[in-house]
Amino acid sequence: MHIAICDDNIADRKQLERLLGRESDKRKEVSGLFYAESFGDSAALLRRAVQYDLIFIDMTQSEPDGFMLARSLISHGISAPIVLCSSVTNYRAQMDTLTPCPVNLLHLEKPIKTAELSMLLDQAVVLQSLREPTIELRSETDTYYVKEDELLYAVQKGAYVHAYLKDGKVLPMRTYLDNFYDEIAMYTHFVKAGHGALFNITFMQEFSLFQITLKDGTTLKSGPFAVKYIKQALQNYEGEIQNDNQ
């Protein structure tokens, strides 16, 4: 398990590193080693957050503060457990203002107690095994990580591919559709409608030889060559549903 510590109090960072080192030694034969990296500023973590399976945060002396940093990570699709560690700031009270509170946003009080940390690590190991893989969507200003069915469709517009997400976001990425499709082709829900568009089969309403209609009314140009791929994707998806219902 790869763990990030983002804390602007160097003494607290070092203490948590020691506690994690001891837990790693105790658990190495059962759940494997823990590899911890520390950051004293949020920018460094933001650039690398997707690499981590667990993130501890307490930022009180700079912007964004710990609470805003955690919310930013979650809004960009980071699904790893994020632990807000209260020292000066009462993160528990801030978390109580969120309705609902994200399931991957957790809390510990400082000074961190060994028993409480151990229980949290047990929970993190389970969550790690259940996490879905995510797709990286990188625009010129932002990077988001989305699950397969959060990406509804994408279309080529000039030198950009515009990715349309379930939450209403539209992300312009400076790439070409064929390159983008190659990056996500391992996900079985995506089908190319033509050279200028791809879509998620779970979001398709109907199709004909020359057009795809999506559930929001969007239409995409298609062609006879795409029919067999659409039918194969539908068959795979229906098989998934049957397996889930068994």
TORKOL-4160 file (C-alpha; in steps of 0.2 Angstrom, whole numbers, padded with zeros to 4 digits, m for minus):
246
<pt num="1" X="0000" Y="0000" Z="0000"/>
<pt num="2" X="0007" Y="0017" Z="m0005"/>
<pt num="3" X="0002" Y="0031" Z="0008"/>
<pt num="4" X="0004" Y="0050" Z="0007"/>
<pt num="5" X="0006" Y="0061" Z="0022"/>
<pt num="6" X="0002" Y="0080" Z="0018"/>
<pt num="7" X="0006" Y="0090" Z="0034"/>
<pt num="8" X="0014" Y="0107" Z="0036"/>
<pt num="9" X="0020" Y="0102" Z="0054"/>
<pt num="10" X="0036" Y="0093" Z="0051"/>
<pt num="11" X="0036" Y="0085" Z="0069"/>
<pt num="12" X="0019" Y="0078" Z="0066"/>
<pt num="13" X="0024" Y="0071" Z="0049"/>
<pt num="14" X="0039" Y="0062" Z="0056"/>
<pt num="15" X="0028" Y="0055" Z="0070"/>
<pt num="16" X="0016" Y="0048" Z="0058"/>
<pt num="17" X="0030" Y="0041" Z="0047"/>
<pt num="18" X="0036" Y="0031" Z="0063"/>
<pt num="19" X="0019" Y="0025" Z="0067"/>
<pt num="20" X="0016" Y="0019" Z="0049"/>
<pt num="21" X="0033" Y="0011" Z="0049"/>
<pt num="22" X="0029" Y="0001" Z="0065"/>
<pt num="23" X="0012" Y="m0005" Z="0057"/>
<pt num="24" X="0021" Y="m0010" Z="0041"/>
<pt num="25" X="0033" Y="m0021" Z="0051"/>
<pt num="26" X="0018" Y="m0029" Z="0060"/>
<pt num="27" X="0008" Y="m0032" Z="0044"/>
<pt num="28" X="0021" Y="m0036" Z="0031"/>
<pt num="29" X="0017" Y="m0055" Z="0031"/>
<pt num="30" X="m0002" Y="m0052" Z="0030"/>
<pt num="31" X="m0006" Y="m0037" Z="0020"/>
<pt num="32" X="0011" Y="m0032" Z="0013"/>
<pt num="33" X="0022" Y="m0017" Z="0017"/>
<pt num="34" X="0017" Y="0001" Z="0018"/>
<pt num="35" X="0027" Y="0014" Z="0008"/>
<pt num="36" X="0024" Y="0031" Z="0015"/>
<pt num="37" X="0029" Y="0048" Z="0007"/>
<pt num="38" X="0028" Y="0065" Z="0015"/>
<pt num="39" X="0023" Y="0082" Z="0008"/>
<pt num="40" X="0024" Y="0099" Z="0016"/>
<pt num="41" X="0014" Y="0108" Z="0003"/>
<pt num="42" X="m0002" Y="0103" Z="m0006"/>
<pt num="43" X="0004" Y="0107" Z="m0024"/>
<pt num="44" X="0016" Y="0092" Z="m0023"/>
<pt num="45" X="0003" Y="0081" Z="m0017"/>
<pt num="46" X="m0010" Y="0086" Z="m0030"/>
<pt num="47" X="0002" Y="0082" Z="m0044"/>
<pt num="48" X="0004" Y="0064" Z="m0038"/>
<pt num="49" X="m0012" Y="0060" Z="m0028"/>
<pt num="50" X="m0018" Y="0046" Z="m0040"/>
<pt num="51" X="m0003" Y="0036" Z="m0035"/>
<pt num="52" X="m0008" Y="0033" Z="m0017"/>
<pt num="53" X="m0020" Y="0021" Z="m0009"/>
<pt num="54" X="m0022" Y="0031" Z="0007"/>
<pt num="55" X="m0019" Y="0050" Z="0011"/>
<pt num="56" X="m0017" Y="0058" Z="0027"/>
<pt num="57" X="m0019" Y="0077" Z="0028"/>
<pt num="58" X="m0017" Y="0091" Z="0040"/>
<pt num="59" X="m0014" Y="0108" Z="0033"/>
<pt num="60" X="m0016" Y="0123" Z="0044"/>
<pt num="61" X="m0003" Y="0136" Z="0039"/>
<pt num="62" X="m0006" Y="0138" Z="0020"/>
<pt num="63" X="m0019" Y="0138" Z="0007"/>
<pt num="64" X="m0028" Y="0127" Z="0003"/>
<pt num="65" X="m0031" Y="0121" Z="0021"/>
<pt num="66" X="m0033" Y="0103" Z="0024"/>
<pt num="67" X="m0052" Y="0103" Z="0022"/>
<pt num="68" X="m0052" Y="0112" Z="0005"/>
<pt num="69" X="m0037" Y="0101" Z="m0001"/>
<pt num="70" X="m0047" Y="0085" Z="0003"/>
<pt num="71" X="m0063" Y="0092" Z="m0006"/>
<pt num="72" X="m0052" Y="0096" Z="m0021"/>
<pt num="73" X="m0045" Y="0079" Z="m0022"/>
<pt num="74" X="m0062" Y="0071" Z="m0021"/>
<pt num="75" X="m0069" Y="0083" Z="m0034"/>
<pt num="76" X="m0055" Y="0077" Z="m0046"/>
<pt num="77" X="m0060" Y="0059" Z="m0044"/>
<pt num="78" X="m0047" Y="0053" Z="m0031"/>
<pt num="79" X="m0056" Y="0038" Z="m0023"/>
<pt num="80" X="m0043" Y="0032" Z="m0011"/>
<pt num="81" X="m0047" Y="0035" Z="0008"/>
<pt num="82" X="m0042" Y="0053" Z="0013"/>
<pt num="83" X="m0040" Y="0055" Z="0032"/>
<pt num="84" X="m0041" Y="0072" Z="0040"/>
<pt num="85" X="m0031" Y="0073" Z="0056"/>
<pt num="86" X="m0037" Y="0086" Z="0068"/>
<pt num="87" X="m0025" Y="0097" Z="0077"/>
<pt num="88" X="m0028" Y="0116" Z="0076"/>
<pt num="89" X="m0043" Y="0113" Z="0065"/>
<pt num="90" X="m0059" Y="0104" Z="0070"/>
<pt num="91" X="m0060" Y="0094" Z="0054"/>
<pt num="92" X="m0074" Y="0083" Z="0061"/>
<pt num="93" X="m0085" Y="0099" Z="0063"/>
<pt num="94" X="m0081" Y="0103" Z="0045"/>
<pt num="95" X="m0085" Y="0086" Z="0039"/>
<pt num="96" X="m0102" Y="0087" Z="0047"/>
<pt num="97" X="m0107" Y="0101" Z="0036"/>
<pt num="98" X="m0106" Y="0090" Z="0021"/>
<pt num="99" X="m0122" Y="0081" Z="0016"/>
<pt num="100" X="m0118" Y="0068" Z="0012"/>
<pt num="101" X="m0100" Y="0066" Z="0018"/>
<pt num="102" X="m0090" Y="0057" Z="0004"/>
<pt num="103" X="m0088" Y="0039" Z="0009"/>
<pt num="104" X="m0069" Y="0040" Z="0007"/>
<pt num="105" X="m0067" Y="0055" Z="0019"/>
<pt num="106" X="m0061" Y="0049" Z="0036"/>
<pt num="107" X="m0055" Y="0057" Z="0052"/>
<pt num="108" X="m0042" Y="0055" Z="0066"/>
<pt num="109" X="m0038" Y="0066" Z="0081"/>
<pt num="110" X="m0021" Y="0071" Z="0085"/>
<pt num="111" X="m0010" Y="0065" Z="0093"/>
<pt num="112" X="m0014" Y="0050" Z="0083"/>
<pt num="113" X="m0016" Y="0034" Z="0094"/>
<pt num="114" X="m0009" Y="0018" Z="0088"/>
<pt num="115" X="m0025" Y="0008" Z="0091"/>
<pt num="116" X="m0035" Y="0020" Z="0081"/>
<pt num="117" X="m0022" Y="0021" Z="0067"/>
<pt num="118" X="m0022" Y="0002" Z="0066"/>
<pt num="119" X="m0041" Y="0001" Z="0065"/>
<pt num="120" X="m0041" Y="0014" Z="0051"/>
<pt num="121" X="m0027" Y="0004" Z="0041"/>
<pt num="122" X="m0038" Y="m0011" Z="0043"/>
<pt num="123" X="m0052" Y="m0002" Z="0034"/>
<pt num="124" X="m0041" Y="0005" Z="0021"/>
<pt num="125" X="m0034" Y="m0012" Z="0016"/>
<pt num="126" X="m0052" Y="m0018" Z="0013"/>
<pt num="127" X="m0056" Y="m0002" Z="0003"/>
<pt num="128" X="m0041" Y="m0004" Z="m0007"/>
<pt num="129" X="m0047" Y="m0021" Z="m0013"/>
<pt num="130" X="m0064" Y="m0014" Z="m0018"/>
<pt num="131" X="m0058" Y="0001" Z="m0028"/>
<pt num="132" X="m0063" Y="0003" Z="m0046"/>
<pt num="133" X="m0050" Y="0008" Z="m0058"/>
<pt num="134" X="m0051" Y="0025" Z="m0065"/>
<pt num="135" X="m0048" Y="0034" Z="m0082"/>
<pt num="136" X="m0037" Y="0049" Z="m0082"/>
<pt num="137" X="m0044" Y="0064" Z="m0091"/>
<pt num="138" X="m0031" Y="0078" Z="m0093"/>
<pt num="139" X="m0036" Y="0095" Z="m0099"/>
<pt num="140" X="m0024" Y="0110" Z="m0101"/>
<pt num="141" X="m0028" Y="0116" Z="m0083"/>
<pt num="142" X="m0035" Y="0101" Z="m0073"/>
<pt num="143" X="m0034" Y="0082" Z="m0071"/>
<pt num="144" X="m0049" Y="0072" Z="m0067"/>
<pt num="145" X="m0050" Y="0053" Z="m0063"/>
<pt num="146" X="m0067" Y="0045" Z="m0067"/>
<pt num="147" X="m0075" Y="0028" Z="m0066"/>
<pt num="148" X="m0080" Y="0019" Z="m0082"/>
<pt num="149" X="m0098" Y="0024" Z="m0082"/>
<pt num="150" X="m0095" Y="0042" Z="m0077"/>
<pt num="151" X="m0088" Y="0045" Z="m0095"/>
<pt num="152" X="m0104" Y="0046" Z="m0106"/>
<pt num="153" X="m0097" Y="0051" Z="m0123"/>
<pt num="154" X="m0083" Y="0060" Z="m0131"/>
<pt num="155" X="m0082" Y="0070" Z="m0148"/>
<pt num="156" X="m0068" Y="0077" Z="m0158"/>
<pt num="157" X="m0069" Y="0096" Z="m0160"/>
<pt num="158" X="m0054" Y="0103" Z="m0169"/>
<pt num="159" X="m0038" Y="0098" Z="m0160"/>
<pt num="160" X="m0047" Y="0094" Z="m0144"/>
<pt num="161" X="m0058" Y="0079" Z="m0138"/>
<pt num="162" X="m0072" Y="0085" Z="m0127"/>
<pt num="163" X="m0076" Y="0072" Z="m0114"/>
<pt num="164" X="m0094" Y="0073" Z="m0107"/>
<pt num="165" X="m0096" Y="0067" Z="m0089"/>
<pt num="166" X="m0111" Y="0061" Z="m0079"/>
<pt num="167" X="m0110" Y="0075" Z="m0067"/>
<pt num="168" X="m0112" Y="0088" Z="m0081"/>
<pt num="169" X="m0093" Y="0092" Z="m0083"/>
<pt num="170" X="m0086" Y="0094" Z="m0101"/>
<pt num="171" X="m0067" Y="0092" Z="m0102"/>
<pt num="172" X="m0058" Y="0098" Z="m0117"/>
<pt num="173" X="m0042" Y="0087" Z="m0120"/>
<pt num="174" X="m0029" Y="0092" Z="m0132"/>
<pt num="175" X="m0028" Y="0075" Z="m0141"/>
<pt num="176" X="m0036" Y="0065" Z="m0155"/>
<pt num="177" X="m0050" Y="0053" Z="m0153"/>
<pt num="178" X="m0041" Y="0038" Z="m0160"/>
<pt num="179" X="m0027" Y="0041" Z="m0147"/>
<pt num="180" X="m0040" Y="0043" Z="m0133"/>
<pt num="181" X="m0049" Y="0027" Z="m0138"/>
<pt num="182" X="m0033" Y="0017" Z="m0138"/>
<pt num="183" X="m0030" Y="0023" Z="m0120"/>
<pt num="184" X="m0048" Y="0017" Z="m0114"/>
<pt num="185" X="m0050" Y="0002" Z="m0125"/>
<pt num="186" X="m0048" Y="m0010" Z="m0111"/>
<pt num="187" X="m0065" Y="m0004" Z="m0104"/>
<pt num="188" X="m0078" Y="m0014" Z="m0113"/>
<pt num="189" X="m0092" Y="m0001" Z="m0112"/>
<pt num="190" X="m0085" Y="0011" Z="m0125"/>
<pt num="191" X="m0088" Y="0010" Z="m0143"/>
<pt num="192" X="m0082" Y="0021" Z="m0157"/>
<pt num="193" X="m0097" Y="0028" Z="m0167"/>
<pt num="194" X="m0085" Y="0035" Z="m0180"/>
<pt num="195" X="m0069" Y="0044" Z="m0182"/>
<pt num="196" X="m0076" Y="0059" Z="m0173"/>
<pt num="197" X="m0085" Y="0051" Z="m0158"/>
<pt num="198" X="m0086" Y="0037" Z="m0145"/>
<pt num="199" X="m0099" Y="0033" Z="m0132"/>
<pt num="200" X="m0103" Y="0023" Z="m0117"/>
<pt num="201" X="m0115" Y="0008" Z="m0121"/>
<pt num="202" X="m0124" Y="0011" Z="m0105"/>
<pt num="203" X="m0129" Y="0028" Z="m0111"/>
<pt num="204" X="m0136" Y="0023" Z="m0128"/>
<pt num="205" X="m0154" Y="0025" Z="m0131"/>
<pt num="206" X="m0155" Y="0017" Z="m0149"/>
<pt num="207" X="m0145" Y="0015" Z="m0164"/>
<pt num="208" X="m0147" Y="0014" Z="m0183"/>
<pt num="209" X="m0135" Y="0011" Z="m0197"/>
<pt num="210" X="m0130" Y="0029" Z="m0198"/>
<pt num="211" X="m0134" Y="0037" Z="m0181"/>
<pt num="212" X="m0133" Y="0034" Z="m0162"/>
<pt num="213" X="m0145" Y="0042" Z="m0150"/>
<pt num="214" X="m0140" Y="0044" Z="m0132"/>
<pt num="215" X="m0152" Y="0045" Z="m0117"/>
<pt num="216" X="m0150" Y="0064" Z="m0116"/>
<pt num="217" X="m0156" Y="0066" Z="m0134"/>
<pt num="218" X="m0138" Y="0069" Z="m0141"/>
<pt num="219" X="m0136" Y="0061" Z="m0158"/>
<pt num="220" X="m0119" Y="0055" Z="m0165"/>
<pt num="221" X="m0115" Y="0051" Z="m0183"/>
<pt num="222" X="m0111" Y="0032" Z="m0186"/>
<pt num="223" X="m0109" Y="0020" Z="m0200"/>
<pt num="224" X="m0113" Y="0002" Z="m0204"/>
<pt num="225" X="m0095" Y="m0003" Z="m0199"/>
<pt num="226" X="m0099" Y="0001" Z="m0181"/>
<pt num="227" X="m0115" Y="m0010" Z="m0179"/>
<pt num="228" X="m0105" Y="m0026" Z="m0175"/>
<pt num="229" X="m0095" Y="m0017" Z="m0162"/>
<pt num="230" X="m0111" Y="m0010" Z="m0154"/>
<pt num="231" X="m0120" Y="m0027" Z="m0154"/>
<pt num="232" X="m0104" Y="m0035" Z="m0146"/>
<pt num="233" X="m0104" Y="m0021" Z="m0132"/>
<pt num="234" X="m0122" Y="m0023" Z="m0129"/>
<pt num="235" X="m0120" Y="m0042" Z="m0127"/>
<pt num="236" X="m0106" Y="m0040" Z="m0115"/>
<pt num="237" X="m0116" Y="m0027" Z="m0105"/>
<pt num="238" X="m0131" Y="m0038" Z="m0104"/>
<pt num="239" X="m0120" Y="m0052" Z="m0098"/>
<pt num="240" X="m0113" Y="m0041" Z="m0084"/>
<pt num="241" X="m0131" Y="m0037" Z="m0079"/>
<pt num="242" X="m0136" Y="m0055" Z="m0078"/>
<pt num="243" X="m0120" Y="m0060" Z="m0068"/>
<pt num="244" X="m0124" Y="m0046" Z="m0056"/>
<pt num="245" X="m0142" Y="m0052" Z="m0053"/>
<pt num="246" X="m0137" Y="m0070" Z="m0050"/>
